[in-house]
Amino acid sequence: MIVLEGARRMLAAALEAEVDAYVAELADQRDGRGRRLVVRNGHAEARTVTTGAGPIEVQAPRVND
């Protein structure tokens, strides 16, 4: 159980970091009304991912772009 929880946390942290970097990279892009084109939008439904430690459920962050 400890290995599965560690794998879940690592994968979730990696997904969050990737989304944060993507949103930050495109933060200055705006539409005609001055609104950001790329924004975070909560989290997607949990998905089961098979790892070497076994299956884990992870919620990926959502992005509107």
C-alpha positions in Angstrom: 0.0 0.0 0.0 2.8 2.4 0.8 4.3 1.9 -2.6 1.0 2.5 -4.4 0.4 5.7 -2.4 3.9 6.9 -3.2 3.4 6.2 -6.9 0.0 7.9 -6.9 1.5 11.0 -5.3 4.5 11.1 -7.6 2.3 10.8 -10.7 -0.2 13.4 -9.4 2.7 15.9 -8.6 4.2 15.3 -12.1 0.9 16.0 -13.8 0.3 19.2 -11.7 3.9 20.4 -12.5 3.4 19.8 -16.2 0.1 21.7 -16.3 1.5 24.6 -14.2 4.4 24.9 -16.7 2.1 24.8 -19.7 -0.3 27.4 -18.3 2.6 29.7 -17.2 4.2 29.4 -20.7 1.1 30.6 -22.4 -0.1 33.1 -19.6 0.5 36.1 -21.8 -1.7 35.0 -24.7 -5.0 36.8 -24.6 -8.2 36.8 -26.7 -9.8 40.0 -28.2 -11.5 40.7 -24.8 -8.2 40.5 -22.9 -9.0 37.1 -21.3 -6.3 34.4 -21.0 -6.6 31.7 -23.7 -5.1 28.9 -21.5 -6.5 28.5 -18.0 -6.8 25.7 -15.5 -10.3 24.2 -15.0 -10.4 21.9 -12.1 -9.6 18.2 -12.4 -10.8 15.4 -14.7 -12.5 12.2 -13.5 -10.1 9.8 -11.8 -8.5 7.3 -14.1 -6.9 4.0 -13.3 -3.3 3.8 -14.4 -1.3 0.5 -14.3 2.1 0.9 -12.8 4.8 -1.6 -11.9 3.6 -1.4 -8.3 0.0 -2.1 -9.4 -3.1 -0.1 -10.5 -3.6 3.4 -9.1 -6.2 6.0 -9.5 -5.1 9.5 -10.4 -7.0 12.7 -11.1 -5.4 14.8 -13.9 -5.7 18.5 -13.8 -7.9 20.0 -16.6 -6.9 22.8 -18.9 -9.0 25.0 -21.2 -7.0 26.0 -24.2 
